[in-house]
């Protein structure tokens, strides 16, 4: 089992971050790539989706690099997901796929997110190849295991689903979603404890790993408040 590290960063409010990025963008005549990327993230988190999409569209217009376009279409797909527009998300993820970006993280999330969105539309058979490919691209991330598990569960392939939920929890025990799916699956299909090798022991290990991971996770709100207080003293 593994638990990712908490990233470090400066404690700033959304308004402060927005104003910094807008200032940098103005200073570079609206062509600051990093500022546009940061603004897109800020607006996305604030559910200001039209503004976030506008930033990405400006980024696409500033570049003719297929690698960068792939990442930008991936971001647009994520915004569609946030708006629960899964047909729109699929459209953008397929556009990203057509760019064939080679960066591992981008390529992984294009496949994973396309599979996830197809799952949301009930198109599980279409989702499965993309999710399998995502796992091949990066077996060290939990998302595609979980989403493939959900596709298998929807198709009635409960043994495969259970194995995938266990694998997802082993990869990242701080993400408890797969354990929750596994608990629900086993509760609805108790025969799995006999059909899946050592499932009771593995389920117990997953529970313990998630418990430890939760205990190790810091109180992010408290950390933010502490760092914010320190910054104000400077």
MDAnalysis code that builds the backbone (N, CA, C; Angstrom):
import MDAnalysis as mda
import numpy as np

u = mda.Universe.empty(702, n_residues=234, atom_resindex=np.repeat(np.arange(234), 3), trajectory=True)
u.add_TopologyAttr("name", ["N", "CA", "C"] * 234)
u.add_TopologyAttr("resid", np.arange(1, 235))
u.add_TopologyAttr("resname", ["UNK", "UNK", "UNK", "UNK", "UNK", "UNK", "UNK", "UNK", "UNK", "UNK", "UNK", "UNK", "UNK", "UNK", "UNK", "UNK", "UNK", "UNK", "UNK", "UNK", "UNK", "UNK", "UNK", "UNK", "UNK", "UNK", "UNK", "UNK", "UNK", "UNK", "UNK", "UNK", "UNK", "UNK", "UNK", "UNK", "UNK", "UNK", "UNK", "UNK", "UNK", "UNK", "UNK", "UNK", "UNK", "UNK", "UNK", "UNK", "UNK", "UNK", "UNK", "UNK", "UNK", "UNK", "UNK", "UNK", "UNK", "UNK", "UNK", "UNK", "UNK", "UNK", "UNK", "UNK", "UNK", "UNK", "UNK", "UNK", "UNK", "UNK", "UNK", "UNK", "UNK", "UNK", "UNK", "UNK", "UNK", "UNK", "UNK", "UNK", "UNK", "UNK", "UNK", "UNK", "UNK", "UNK", "UNK", "UNK", "UNK", "UNK", "UNK", "UNK", "UNK", "UNK", "UNK", "UNK", "UNK", "UNK", "UNK", "UNK", "UNK", "UNK", "UNK", "UNK", "UNK", "UNK", "UNK", "UNK", "UNK", "UNK", "UNK", "UNK", "UNK", "UNK", "UNK", "UNK", "UNK", "UNK", "UNK", "UNK", "UNK", "UNK", "UNK", "UNK", "UNK", "UNK", "UNK", "UNK", "UNK", "UNK", "UNK", "UNK", "UNK", "UNK", "UNK", "UNK", "UNK", "UNK", "UNK", "UNK", "UNK", "UNK", "UNK", "UNK", "UNK", "UNK", "UNK", "UNK", "UNK", "UNK", "UNK", "UNK", "UNK", "UNK", "UNK", "UNK", "UNK", "UNK", "UNK", "UNK", "UNK", "UNK", "UNK", "UNK", "UNK", "UNK", "UNK", "UNK", "UNK", "UNK", "UNK", "UNK", "UNK", "UNK", "UNK", "UNK", "UNK", "UNK", "UNK", "UNK", "UNK", "UNK", "UNK", "UNK", "UNK", "UNK", "UNK", "UNK", "UNK", "UNK", "UNK", "UNK", "UNK", "UNK", "UNK", "UNK", "UNK", "UNK", "UNK", "UNK", "UNK", "UNK", "UNK", "UNK", "UNK", "UNK", "UNK", "UNK", "UNK", "UNK", "UNK", "UNK", "UNK", "UNK", "UNK", "UNK", "UNK", "UNK", "UNK", "UNK", "UNK", "UNK", "UNK", "UNK", "UNK", "UNK", "UNK", "UNK", "UNK", "UNK", "UNK", "UNK", "UNK", "UNK"])
u.atoms.positions = np.array([
    [0.843, -1.190, 0.000],
    [0.000, 0.000, 0.000],
    [0.877, 1.238, 0.000],
    [0.399, 2.324, -0.625],
    [1.164, 3.557, -0.687],
    [0.255, 4.751, -0.446],
    [0.863, 5.850, 0.018],
    [0.145, 7.091, 0.276],
    [0.956, 8.224, -0.320],
    [0.369, 9.069, -1.186],
    [1.133, 10.161, -1.785],
    [1.448, 11.254, -0.786],
    [2.512, 12.007, -1.052],
    [2.897, 13.120, -0.200],
    [2.035, 14.341, -0.490],
    [1.848, 15.169, 0.530],
    [1.100, 16.402, 0.368],
    [2.015, 17.452, -0.251],
    [1.609, 18.077, -1.362],
    [2.466, 19.082, -1.994],
    [2.583, 20.336, -1.138],
    [3.712, 21.028, -1.291],
    [3.924, 22.268, -0.572],
    [3.497, 23.443, -1.443],
    [3.183, 24.563, -0.818],
    [2.791, 25.734, -1.589],
    [2.481, 26.908, -0.689],
    [2.277, 28.051, -1.313],
    [1.964, 29.274, -0.595],
    [0.470, 29.345, -0.330],
    [0.086, 29.838, 0.843],
    [-1.325, 29.961, 1.201],
    [-1.857, 31.300, 0.726],
    [-2.659, 31.280, -0.338],
    [-3.254, 32.502, -0.859],
    [-4.740, 32.271, -1.098],
    [-5.517, 33.351, -1.069],
    [-6.942, 33.245, -1.363],
    [-7.149, 33.184, -2.876],
    [-8.359, 32.805, -3.269],
    [-8.665, 32.777, -4.698],
    [-8.541, 34.174, -5.309],
    [-9.037, 35.174, -4.580],
    [-8.977, 36.541, -5.107],
    [-7.535, 36.996, -5.311],
    [-6.676, 36.674, -4.347],
    [-5.266, 37.055, -4.467],
    [-4.612, 36.349, -5.650],
    [-4.886, 35.056, -5.772],
    [-4.287, 34.299, -6.874],
    [-4.773, 34.836, -8.218],
    [-6.063, 35.146, -8.304],
    [-6.604, 35.678, -9.557],
    [-5.942, 37.002, -9.911],
    [-5.822, 37.907, -8.933],
    [-5.248, 39.223, -9.213],
    [-3.779, 39.116, -9.630],
    [-3.033, 38.219, -9.015],
    [-1.630, 38.022, -9.407],
    [-1.536, 37.559, -10.857],
    [-2.374, 36.590, -11.204],
    [-2.330, 36.048, -12.565],
    [-2.771, 37.086, -13.596],
    [-3.818, 37.851, -13.274],
    [-4.281, 38.878, -14.192],
    [-3.216, 39.948, -14.402],
    [-2.506, 40.284, -13.347],
    [-1.429, 41.273, -13.458],
    [-0.314, 40.755, -14.365],
    [0.095, 39.502, -14.145],
    [1.139, 38.901, -14.976],
    [0.690, 38.813, -16.429],
    [-0.577, 38.483, -16.632],
    [-1.111, 38.365, -17.991],
    [-1.099, 39.721, -18.683],
    [-1.490, 40.747, -17.956],
    [-1.488, 42.104, -18.519],
    [-0.080, 42.544, -18.877],
    [0.881, 42.232, -18.003],
    [2.265, 42.642, -18.236],
    [2.853, 41.982, -19.485],
    [2.303, 40.854, -19.880],
    [2.804, 40.142, -21.055],
    [1.810, 40.187, -22.214],
    [1.001, 41.244, -22.229],
    [0.069, 41.491, -23.340],
    [-0.876, 40.325, -23.599],
    [-1.303, 39.675, -22.519],
    [-2.277, 38.594, -22.652],
    [-1.723, 37.296, -23.195],
    [-0.394, 37.189, -23.231],
    [0.211, 36.000, -23.832],
    [1.066, 35.201, -22.853],
    [0.763, 35.322, -21.585],
    [1.509, 34.566, -20.562],
    [0.855, 33.200, -20.375],
    [1.497, 32.169, -20.875],
    [0.935, 30.821, -20.842],
    [0.671, 30.357, -19.418],
    [1.638, 30.545, -18.529],
    [1.485, 30.071, -17.155],
    [0.339, 30.788, -16.452],
    [0.191, 32.095, -16.703],
    [-0.903, 32.840, -16.083],
    [-2.258, 32.330, -16.561],
    [-2.363, 32.071, -17.851],
    [-3.622, 31.535, -18.378],
    [-3.934, 30.157, -17.802],
    [-2.906, 29.324, -17.660],
    [-3.114, 28.003, -17.072],
    [-3.577, 28.125, -15.623],
    [-2.918, 29.023, -14.874],
    [-3.291, 29.210, -13.472],
    [-4.697, 29.782, -13.338],
    [-5.028, 30.733, -14.198],
    [-6.371, 31.306, -14.156],
    [-7.426, 30.244, -14.475],
    [-7.137, 29.382, -15.429],
    [-8.080, 28.311, -15.763],
    [-8.342, 27.432, -14.541],
    [-7.283, 27.112, -13.798],
    [-7.444, 26.294, -12.588],
    [-8.247, 27.035, -11.530],
    [-7.937, 28.315, -11.352],
    [-8.646, 29.118, -10.355],
    [-10.133, 29.194, -10.680],
    [-10.454, 29.515, -11.938],
    [-11.857, 29.644, -12.329],
    [-12.574, 28.306, -12.262],
    [-11.865, 27.237, -12.585],
    [-12.473, 25.911, -12.498],
    [-12.869, 25.579, -11.070],
    [-11.957, 25.838, -10.139],
    [-12.245, 25.525, -8.732],
    [-13.351, 26.402, -8.171],
    [-13.513, 27.584, -8.733],
    [-14.574, 28.491, -8.296],
    [-15.869, 28.264, -9.076],
    [-15.897, 27.219, -9.910],
    [-17.070, 26.891, -10.734],
    [-17.416, 28.016, -11.700],
    [-16.404, 28.782, -12.108],
    [-16.597, 29.830, -13.128],
    [-16.145, 29.234, -14.468],
    [-16.959, 28.308, -14.950],
    [-16.533, 27.448, -16.042],
    [-16.349, 28.188, -17.362],
    [-17.205, 29.154, -17.641],
    [-17.061, 29.884, -18.899],
    [-15.719, 30.603, -18.968],
    [-15.303, 31.190, -17.846],
    [-14.018, 31.882, -17.814],
    [-12.859, 30.895, -17.921],
    [-13.001, 29.735, -17.274],
    [-11.958, 28.713, -17.357],
    [-11.809, 28.224, -18.800],
    [-12.928, 27.977, -19.455],
    [-12.893, 27.517, -20.848],
    [-12.274, 28.583, -21.741],
    [-12.599, 29.846, -21.480],
    [-12.028, 30.930, -22.263],
    [-10.512, 30.976, -22.163],
    [-9.984, 30.721, -20.972],
    [-8.526, 30.704, -20.788],
    [-7.885, 29.592, -21.609],
    [-8.494, 28.420, -21.599],
    [-7.941, 27.293, -22.363],
    [-8.029, 27.553, -23.858],
    [-9.112, 28.138, -24.294],
    [-9.239, 28.454, -25.723],
    [-8.174, 29.449, -26.162],
    [-7.832, 30.393, -25.286],
    [-6.747, 31.332, -25.600],
    [-5.408, 30.611, -25.663],
    [-5.221, 29.624, -24.791],
    [-3.981, 28.844, -24.816],
    [-3.856, 28.061, -26.124],
    [-4.949, 27.488, -26.571],
    [-4.934, 26.738, -27.834],
    [-4.561, 27.666, -28.989],
    [-5.107, 28.882, -28.955],
    [-4.832, 29.841, -30.025],
    [-3.377, 30.309, -30.014],
    [-2.727, 30.248, -28.854],
    [-1.346, 30.716, -28.740],
    [-0.320, 29.675, -29.175],
    [-0.757, 28.442, -29.421],
    [0.184, 27.360, -29.686],
    [-0.203, 26.565, -30.925],
    [0.808, 26.018, -31.590],
    [0.544, 25.071, -32.681],
    [1.193, 23.721, -32.383],
    [1.481, 23.483, -31.099],
    [2.135, 22.252, -30.652],
    [1.068, 21.201, -30.320],
    [1.012, 20.072, -31.027],
    [0.018, 19.035, -30.733],
    [0.092, 18.526, -29.297],
    [1.301, 18.463, -28.742],
    [1.459, 18.028, -27.352],
    [0.692, 18.956, -26.412],
    [0.862, 20.257, -26.611],
    [0.183, 21.228, -25.767],
    [-1.320, 21.206, -26.024],
    [-1.712, 21.056, -27.271],
    [-3.137, 20.988, -27.594],
    [-3.779, 19.778, -26.910],
    [-3.077, 18.664, -26.862],
    [-3.606, 17.488, -26.182],
    [-3.904, 17.775, -24.725],
    [-2.977, 18.453, -24.049],
    [-3.177, 18.807, -22.640],
    [-4.330, 19.795, -22.489],
    [-4.462, 20.720, -23.434],
    [-5.523, 21.722, -23.341],
    [-6.901, 21.093, -23.566],
    [-7.013, 20.193, -24.537],
    [-8.292, 19.517, -24.753],
    [-8.635, 18.612, -23.559],
    [-7.620, 18.052, -22.936],
    [-7.841, 17.280, -21.707],
    [-8.463, 18.179, -20.643],
    [-7.918, 19.386, -20.482],
    [-8.455, 20.322, -19.495],
    [-9.903, 20.688, -19.818],
    [-10.206, 20.912, -21.105],
    [-11.582, 21.230, -21.487],
    [-12.528, 20.076, -21.164],
    [-12.047, 18.855, -21.363],
    [-12.859, 17.700, -20.997],
    [-13.148, 17.658, -19.511],
    [-12.139, 18.005, -18.712],
    [-12.327, 18.027, -17.256],
    [-13.372, 19.061, -16.854],
    [-13.366, 20.224, -17.522],
    [-14.368, 21.238, -17.217],
    [-15.769, 20.734, -17.562],
    [-15.903, 20.014, -18.675],
    [-17.195, 19.448, -19.038],
    [-17.664, 18.444, -17.982],
    [-16.727, 17.653, -17.470],
    [-17.074, 16.714, -16.394],
    [-17.637, 17.458, -15.193],
    [-16.975, 18.555, -14.809],
    [-17.428, 19.326, -13.659],
    [-18.843, 19.853, -13.860],
    [-19.189, 20.118, -15.101],
    [-20.525, 20.608, -15.438],
    [-21.512, 19.462, -15.675],
    [-21.039, 18.217, -15.491],
    [-21.835, 17.004, -15.708],
    [-22.277, 16.870, -17.162],
    [-21.512, 17.469, -18.052],
    [-21.775, 17.358, -19.494],
    [-20.847, 16.276, -20.047],
    [-21.248, 15.025, -19.899],
    [-20.363, 13.928, -20.283],
    [-20.246, 13.732, -21.788],
    [-21.293, 13.988, -22.578],
    [-21.072, 13.963, -24.031],
    [-20.037, 15.004, -24.459],
    [-20.093, 16.197, -23.835],
    [-19.098, 17.220, -24.138],
    [-17.718, 16.801, -23.720],
    [-17.623, 16.148, -22.561],
    [-16.328, 15.671, -22.087],
    [-15.742, 14.642, -23.046],
    [-16.570, 13.704, -23.487],
    [-16.106, 12.679, -24.432],
    [-15.590, 13.329, -25.707],
    [-16.290, 14.355, -26.190],
    [-15.881, 15.040, -27.419],
    [-14.472, 15.618, -27.260],
    [-14.244, 16.306, -26.146],
    [-12.933, 16.923, -25.955],
    [-11.847, 15.882, -25.716],
    [-12.160, 14.817, -24.974],
    [-11.155, 13.783, -24.737],
    [-10.778, 13.080, -26.043],
    [-11.734, 12.900, -26.928],
    [-11.413, 12.289, -28.223],
    [-10.545, 13.235, -29.055],
    [-10.790, 14.536, -28.939],
    [-9.921, 15.493, -29.616],
    [-8.508, 15.429, -29.042],
    [-8.416, 15.317, -27.716],
    [-7.107, 15.194, -27.074],
    [-6.401, 13.926, -27.534],
    [-7.163, 12.844, -27.645],
    [-6.604, 11.568, -28.090],
    [-6.017, 11.698, -29.488],
    [-6.666, 12.482, -30.341],
    [-6.196, 12.659, -31.700],
    [-4.891, 13.417, -31.796],
    [-4.549, 14.165, -30.748],
    [-3.281, 14.901, -30.734],
    [-2.093, 13.973, -30.433],
    [-2.385, 12.800, -29.864],
    [-1.374, 11.806, -29.492],
    [-0.211, 12.415, -28.692],
    [-0.524, 13.114, -27.600],
    [0.566, 13.665, -26.774],
    [1.373, 12.544, -26.139],
    [2.660, 12.770, -25.966],
    [3.525, 11.690, -25.482],
    [3.845, 11.793, -23.999],
    [3.500, 12.903, -23.353],
    [3.779, 12.991, -21.923],
    [2.922, 11.981, -21.170],
    [3.557, 11.260, -20.282],
    [2.909, 10.135, -19.613],
    [1.641, 10.544, -18.870],
    [1.714, 11.599, -18.062],
    [0.550, 11.998, -17.269],
    [-0.617, 12.404, -18.168],
    [-0.321, 13.192, -19.191],
    [-1.379, 13.628, -20.108],
    [-2.018, 12.437, -20.809],
    [-1.208, 11.544, -21.318],
    [-1.696, 10.373, -22.050],
    [-2.529, 9.485, -21.130],
    [-2.072, 9.336, -19.876],
    [-2.816, 8.531, -18.905],
    [-4.208, 9.115, -18.673],
    [-4.277, 10.407, -18.357],
    [-5.563, 10.987, -17.974],
    [-6.509, 11.141, -19.157],
    [-5.982, 11.287, -20.359],
    [-6.872, 11.282, -21.520],
    [-7.616, 9.946, -21.585],
    [-6.881, 8.849, -21.462],
    [-7.507, 7.521, -21.530],
    [-8.404, 7.265, -20.319],
    [-7.915, 7.578, -19.134],
    [-8.714, 7.339, -17.935],
    [-10.001, 8.162, -17.951],
    [-9.873, 9.444, -18.250],
    [-11.036, 10.316, -18.192],
    [-12.045, 10.008, -19.297],
    [-11.534, 9.612, -20.457],
    [-12.451, 9.197, -21.523],
    [-13.213, 7.951, -21.088],
    [-12.508, 6.993, -20.486],
    [-13.180, 5.797, -19.981],
    [-14.194, 6.115, -18.903],
    [-13.826, 7.027, -17.998],
    [-14.742, 7.433, -16.925],
    [-16.009, 8.060, -17.506],
    [-15.832, 8.966, -18.458],
    [-16.983, 9.658, -19.032],
    [-17.879, 8.693, -19.808],
    [-17.292, 7.748, -20.509],
    [-18.085, 6.734, -21.204],
    [-18.848, 5.875, -20.201],
    [-18.214, 5.554, -19.079],
    [-18.921, 4.847, -18.009],
    [-20.148, 5.622, -17.562],
    [-19.984, 6.936, -17.387],
    [-21.090, 7.768, -16.923],
    [-22.247, 7.771, -17.910],
    [-21.926, 7.543, -19.176],
    [-22.959, 7.474, -20.213],
    [-23.498, 6.068, -20.404],
    [-23.019, 5.125, -19.572],
    [-23.476, 3.743, -19.672],
    [-22.836, 2.962, -20.801],
    [-21.782, 3.507, -21.408],
    [-21.115, 2.855, -22.541],
    [-19.881, 2.089, -22.036],
    [-20.147, 1.074, -21.232],
    [-19.077, 0.371, -20.525],
    [-18.162, -0.416, -21.462],
    [-18.725, -1.037, -22.481],
    [-17.883, -1.779, -23.426],
    [-16.903, -0.851, -24.132],
    [-17.347, 0.353, -24.449],
    [-16.465, 1.323, -25.099],
    [-15.410, 1.848, -24.128],
    [-15.780, 1.938, -22.853],
    [-14.867, 2.491, -21.846],
    [-13.701, 1.556, -21.539],
    [-13.945, 0.259, -21.536],
    [-12.969, -0.718, -21.045],
    [-11.613, -0.645, -21.751],
    [-11.535, -0.589, -23.086],
    [-10.204, -0.536, -23.724],
    [-9.391, 0.684, -23.310],
    [-10.057, 1.831, -23.149],
    [-9.331, 3.038, -22.750],
    [-8.806, 2.906, -21.319],
    [-9.594, 2.319, -20.450],
    [-9.169, 2.161, -19.058],
    [-8.040, 1.138, -18.941],
    [-8.112, 0.073, -19.716],
    [-7.009, -0.907, -19.716],
    [-5.717, -0.242, -20.204],
    [-5.839, 0.588, -21.227],
    [-4.657, 1.263, -21.756],
    [-4.102, 2.238, -20.725],
    [-4.970, 2.921, -20.003],
    [-4.509, 3.837, -18.959],
    [-3.672, 3.099, -17.916],
    [-4.112, 1.917, -17.519],
    [-3.357, 1.125, -16.544],
    [-2.008, 0.724, -17.113],
    [-1.972, 0.382, -18.392],
    [-0.696, 0.044, -19.035],
    [0.241, 1.256, -19.059],
    [-0.312, 2.431, -19.295],
    [0.499, 3.648, -19.343],
    [1.119, 3.938, -17.989],
    [0.316, 3.837, -16.935],
    [0.828, 4.121, -15.583],
    [0.107, 3.239, -14.569],
    [0.684, 2.093, -14.236],
    [0.049, 1.199, -13.254],
    [0.159, 1.702, -11.821],
    [0.815, 2.839, -11.626],
    [0.994, 3.373, -10.281],
    [-0.055, 4.382, -9.863],
    [-1.117, 4.538, -10.642],
    [-2.211, 5.447, -10.288],
    [-3.490, 4.644, -10.055],
    [-4.342, 5.079, -9.122],
    [-5.526, 4.282, -8.776],
    [-6.739, 4.491, -9.670],
    [-6.810, 5.639, -10.361],
    [-8.057, 6.029, -11.026],
    [-8.570, 4.989, -12.015],
    [-7.699, 4.533, -12.909],
    [-8.161, 3.631, -13.970],
    [-8.552, 2.264, -13.415],
    [-7.858, 1.792, -12.363],
    [-8.283, 0.535, -11.732],
    [-9.727, 0.673, -11.238],
    [-9.999, 1.776, -10.535],
    [-11.341, 1.997, -9.997],
    [-12.375, 2.074, -11.114],
    [-12.083, 2.868, -12.131],
    [-13.061, 3.048, -13.202],
    [-13.276, 1.775, -14.011],
    [-12.196, 1.017, -14.200],
    [-12.347, -0.273, -14.879],
    [-13.151, -1.224, -14.005],
    [-12.924, -1.172, -12.690],
    [-13.712, -1.988, -11.773],
    [-15.193, -1.671, -11.865],
    [-15.526, -0.387, -11.974],
    [-16.930, 0.010, -12.091],
    [-17.532, -0.470, -13.404],
    [-16.731, -0.433, -14.475],
    [-17.219, -0.942, -15.751],
    [-17.489, -2.439, -15.665],
    [-16.572, -3.174, -15.028],
    [-16.749, -4.620, -14.885],
    [-17.957, -4.940, -14.003],
    [-18.116, -4.162, -12.953],
    [-19.274, -4.375, -12.081],
    [-20.573, -4.155, -12.851],
    [-20.618, -3.111, -13.650],
    [-21.821, -2.821, -14.436],
    [-22.132, -3.949, -15.421],
    [-21.100, -4.659, -15.875],
    [-21.283, -5.763, -16.808],
    [-21.529, -7.096, -16.092],
    [-21.566, -7.053, -14.749],
    [-21.813, -8.269, -13.997],
    [-20.593, -9.128, -13.771],
    [-19.409, -8.612, -14.070],
    [-18.164, -9.357, -13.878],
    [-17.587, -8.990, -12.498],
    [-18.235, -9.507, -11.466],
    [-17.976, -9.062, -10.106],
    [-16.601, -9.486, -9.581],
    [-16.130, -10.656, -9.978],
    [-14.807, -11.104, -9.530],
    [-13.723, -10.157, -10.037],
    [-13.787, -9.823, -11.313],
    [-12.819, -8.888, -11.881],
    [-12.927, -7.527, -11.208],
    [-14.146, -7.086, -10.941],
    [-14.351, -5.789, -10.298],
    [-13.712, -5.766, -8.914],
    [-13.895, -6.836, -8.148],
    [-13.320, -6.896, -6.806],
    [-11.801, -6.815, -6.851],
    [-11.201, -7.550, -7.763],
    [-9.739, -7.522, -7.901],
    [-9.246, -6.112, -8.232],
    [-9.973, -5.419, -9.085],
    [-9.565, -4.073, -9.496],
    [-9.722, -3.070, -8.356],
    [-10.768, -3.208, -7.543],
    [-10.936, -2.302, -6.409],
    [-9.832, -2.521, -5.366],
    [-9.431, -3.763, -5.180],
    [-8.305, -4.052, -4.282],
    [-7.033, -3.420, -4.826],
    [-6.787, -3.601, -6.117],
    [-5.573, -3.050, -6.736],
    [-5.534, -1.536, -6.605],
    [-6.673, -0.876, -6.813],
    [-6.725, 0.583, -6.708],
    [-6.367, 1.040, -5.295],
    [-6.854, 0.326, -4.294],
    [-6.564, 0.687, -2.905],
    [-5.106, 0.431, -2.574],
    [-4.545, -0.619, -3.110],
    [-3.123, -0.892, -2.890],
    [-2.245, 0.197, -3.490],
    [-2.631, 0.717, -4.634],
    [-1.844, 1.746, -5.305],
    [-1.884, 3.060, -4.538],
    [-3.047, 3.410, -3.980],
    [-3.176, 4.668, -3.240],
    [-4.226, 4.507, -2.150],
    [-3.762, 4.202, -0.956],
    [-4.685, 3.955, 0.154],
    [-5.323, 5.231, 0.680],
    [-4.811, 6.395, 0.284],
    [-5.427, 7.644, 0.732],
    [-6.709, 7.951, -0.030],
    [-6.942, 7.263, -1.135],
    [-8.176, 7.401, -1.910],
    [-9.088, 6.244, -1.516],
    [-10.057, 6.542, -0.677],
    [-10.900, 5.484, -0.100],
    [-12.072, 5.099, -0.986],
    [-12.200, 5.693, -2.159],
    [-13.373, 5.419, -2.995],
    [-13.450, 3.968, -3.434],
    [-12.314, 3.388, -3.794],
    [-12.336, 2.000, -4.270],
    [-12.700, 1.035, -3.152],
    [-12.234, 1.322, -1.941],
    [-12.626, 0.485, -0.806],
    [-14.139, 0.561, -0.601],
    [-14.711, 1.760, -0.716],
    [-16.160, 1.900, -0.565],
    [-16.897, 1.089, -1.630],
    [-16.392, 1.124, -2.863],
    [-17.018, 0.326, -3.932],
    [-16.888, -1.173, -3.639],
    [-15.728, -1.566, -3.116],
    [-15.502, -2.973, -2.797],
    [-16.436, -3.430, -1.686],
    [-16.582, -2.613, -0.653],
    [-17.476, -2.950, 0.464],
    [-18.906, -3.143, -0.045],
    [-19.356, -2.243, -0.898],
    [-20.711, -2.333, -1.438],
    [-20.880, -3.575, -2.309],
    [-19.859, -3.849, -3.114],
    [-19.909, -5.011, -4.006],
    [-19.984, -6.309, -3.215],
    [-19.149, -6.438, -2.200],
    [-19.120, -7.668, -1.401],
    [-20.404, -7.823, -0.589],
    [-20.915, -6.698, -0.080],
    [-22.163, -6.750, 0.677],
    [-23.315, -7.248, -0.186],
    [-23.340, -6.814, -1.446],
    [-24.415, -7.229, -2.354],
    [-24.186, -8.619, -2.931],
    [-22.918, -9.077, -2.902],
    [-22.571, -10.386, -3.492],
    [-21.640, -11.145, -2.540],
    [-22.154, -11.615, -1.403],
    [-21.304, -12.263, -0.396],
    [-20.568, -13.500, -0.898],
    [-21.049, -14.092, -1.976],
    [-20.369, -15.271, -2.520],
    [-18.964, -14.938, -3.024],
    [-18.680, -13.656, -3.225],
    [-17.347, -13.253, -3.685],
    [-16.258, -13.632, -2.688],
    [-16.610, -13.702, -1.412],
    [-15.610, -14.061, -0.403],
    [-15.097, -15.475, -0.606],
    [-15.860, -16.300, -1.317],
    [-15.427, -17.652, -1.646],
    [-14.799, -17.713, -3.033],
    [-15.217, -16.813, -3.922],
    [-14.789, -16.888, -5.315],
    [-13.462, -16.158, -5.562],
    [-13.205, -15.105, -4.814],
    [-11.977, -14.332, -4.995],
    [-10.942, -14.815, -3.981],
    [-9.767, -15.255, -4.420],
    [-8.759, -15.791, -3.507],
    [-8.416, -14.828, -2.366],
    [-8.517, -15.328, -1.128],
    [-8.124, -14.577, 0.070],
    [-8.832, -13.234, 0.201],
    [-10.044, -13.116, -0.342],
    [-10.708, -11.816, -0.318],
    [-10.960, -11.289, 1.102],
    [-11.404, -12.098, 2.068],
    [-11.607, -11.544, 3.414],
    [-10.337, -10.912, 3.990],
    [-9.198, -11.595, 3.819],
    [-7.937, -11.053, 4.349],
    [-7.518, -9.802, 3.585],
    [-7.722, -9.809, 2.275],
    [-7.341, -8.645, 1.459],
    [-8.252, -7.453, 1.742],
    [-9.534, -7.728, 1.972],
    [-10.468, -6.658, 2.327],
    [-10.075, -6.052, 3.668],
    [-9.698, -6.895, 4.613],
    [-9.259, -6.399, 5.919],
    [-8.006, -5.543, 5.770],
    [-7.064, -5.986, 4.942],
    [-5.829, -5.225, 4.724],
    [-6.133, -3.875, 4.089],
    [-7.089, -3.845, 3.157],
    [-7.479, -2.578, 2.532],
    [-8.082, -1.630, 3.562],
    [-8.920, -2.163, 4.421],
    [-9.522, -1.324, 5.463],
    [-8.453, -0.722, 6.373],
    [-7.505, -1.540, 6.762],
    [-6.438, -1.060, 7.649],
    [-5.582, -0.009, 6.944],
    [-5.277, -0.247, 5.676],
    [-4.446, 0.697, 4.928],
    [-5.141, 2.049, 4.805],
    [-6.439, 2.032, 4.507],
    [-7.188, 3.283, 4.392],
    [-7.257, 3.989, 5.740],
    [-7.416, 3.230, 6.812],
    [-7.456, 3.809, 8.151],
    [-6.134, 4.503, 8.487],
    [-5.028, 3.833, 8.173],
    [-3.706, 4.414, 8.432],
    [-3.496, 5.648, 7.567],
    [-3.896, 5.556, 6.297],
    [-3.721, 6.686, 5.388],
    [-4.503, 7.904, 5.869],
    [-5.715, 7.683, 6.344],
    [-6.520, 8.799, 6.859],
    [-5.863, 9.432, 8.083],
    [-5.318, 8.595, 8.937],
    [-4.668, 9.112, 10.145],
    [-3.423, 9.918, 9.809],
    [-2.760, 9.553, 8.689],
    [-1.530, 10.241, 8.290],
    [-1.785, 11.523, 7.515],
    [-3.020, 11.709, 7.046],
    [-3.306, 12.907, 6.266],
    [-3.461, 14.120, 7.183],
    [-2.761, 15.209, 6.885],
    [-2.855, 16.399, 7.742],
    [-4.176, 17.128, 7.553],
    [-4.503, 17.977, 8.494],
    [-5.674, 18.844, 8.402],
    [-5.301, 20.004, 7.487],
    [-5.683, 19.916, 6.207],
    [-5.256, 20.905, 5.223],
    [-5.792, 22.293, 5.543],
    [-7.007, 22.358, 6.048],
    [-7.574, 23.668, 6.391],
    [-6.767, 24.331, 7.504],
    [-6.370, 23.534, 8.487],
    [-5.581, 24.083, 9.592],
    [-4.197, 24.504, 9.118],
    [-3.600, 23.705, 8.224],
    [-2.286, 24.056, 7.685],
    [-2.358, 25.343, 6.873],
    [-3.415, 25.475, 6.083],
    [-3.583, 26.683, 5.272],
    [-3.702, 27.904, 6.185],
    [-4.529, 27.765, 7.230],
    [-4.731, 28.888, 8.158],
    [-3.425, 29.255, 8.861],
    [-2.645, 28.247, 9.243],
    [-1.362, 28.508, 9.909],
    [-0.401, 29.237, 8.979],
    [-0.272, 28.730, 7.744],
    [0.642, 29.359, 6.790],
    [0.183, 30.757, 6.424],
    [-1.133, 30.924, 6.345],
    [-1.690, 32.245, 6.028],
    [-1.329, 33.253, 7.131],
    [-1.416, 32.794, 8.347],
    [-1.091, 33.662, 9.490],
    [0.377, 34.050, 9.479],
    [1.235, 33.094, 9.141],
    [2.677, 33.382, 9.073],
    [2.976, 34.407, 7.991],
    [2.335, 34.259, 6.841],
    [2.573, 35.175, 5.734],
    [2.172, 36.610, 6.084],
    [1.099, 36.763, 6.831],
    [0.623, 38.087, 7.192],
    [1.581, 38.792, 8.150],
    [2.357, 37.996, 8.876],
    [3.318, 38.584, 9.829],
    [4.554, 39.124, 9.151],
    [4.823, 38.639, 7.917],
    [6.062, 39.032, 7.232],
    [5.988, 40.479, 6.755],
])
